[in-house]
Amino acid sequence: MSYGITRRAGLMTLAGLAAAGAARAQTSDFPNRPIRVVVPSPPGGPPDLILRAIGPKLQAALGQPVITENRAGGGGLVGTAFVARQPADGYTWLFTTASHTNIPPFNDNVTYDPVRDFTHVTLAAQNFGQALVVHPSVRATNLQELIALARANPGKLTYANAGNGTASHIPAELMKSMTGTDILSVPYRGVAEATADLLSGRIDMFFVGTQIALEHVRAGRLRCLALTGARRWKGLPDIPTMQEQGLTGFEVVNWFGLWLPAGAAPALVQRIHAAVAAAVAEPDVRQSFDTLGLEGVAMPPGRFAAFVAEQARIAQEIGQRVGKG
């Protein structure tokens, strides 16, 4: 009996060594084929703009094509769940927004855990908050006028919701909760679709990334009433924050991160992180980010893992406070 146990242990040790050797070999020649970056939102949104800026740098650093694949649906659920099921070999990445941690508290059909089911590679960028924009037909020129209008017309004003738990949903529901207003949520598949309906006047307001809002605000097609971050953005220097206009403690920023499926080799993670860190530090990328209202933040994997866990905890608290919209 003892011989059988020893022999089994020996076979397991050999199998483990073989697996470790295979993992090292896989990492040492990575990458040897194109890399797929899954964005779980429709084309044209902020993640696509970021990847457009850093993609050529990543391809140069890794020596293989880095191809964006948009897998929209469920406010990010479909594409994110897809990546969670892929091999952790470094050839399928997830690049998405803070919705990665914000979606689960607002949805009953999430099939993955944003912390446990992914390998956390890096935070790549963050913005200065979302821009609260309204159609010019809305009779409000600042946040307090908008709140007064909403209180006088409960359930009649509408806001675009590009997915429960996304950066368009959480600040809107938080504003409603803090001001006691009733504003109707209108669901959309993504930012581009929601922006189109806002521009046409089909909806009244939208919390959208500053990089998307800027062009339309400057052209007079939309009116910006506030920013959700802790400080103003130089692209819209005259636009005050929500806090400046009376909503003390209101701070919501959008961030953009990169993940692999759970179980990716540490050496693989470090290789990808290094490529992203180098890309966001390039002067032309920093300039591009600046025009988009973003700042590059190449957070190391360990710190990023802790950051994601903390963001997930905060999202749970917000979800309990504002409900499911």
Secondary structure, DSSP 4 states (H G I P E B T S, - for coil): -HHHHHHHHHHHHHHHHHHHHHHHHHHHT--SS-EEEEESS-TTSHHHHHHHHHHHHHHHHHSS-EEEEE---GGGHHHHHHHHTS-SSSSEEEEEETHHHHSGGG-S---S-TTTTEEEEEEEEEES-EEEEE-TTSS-SSHHHHHHHHHHSTTTSEEEESSTTSTTTHHHHHHHHHHT---EEEE-SSHHHHHHHHHHTSSSEEEEEHHHHHHHHHTTSSEEEEE-SSS--TTSTTPPBTTTTT-TT-----EEEEEEETT--HHHHHHHHHHHHHHHHSHHHHHHHHHTTEEEEEE-HHHHHHHHHHHHHHHHHHHHHHTT-
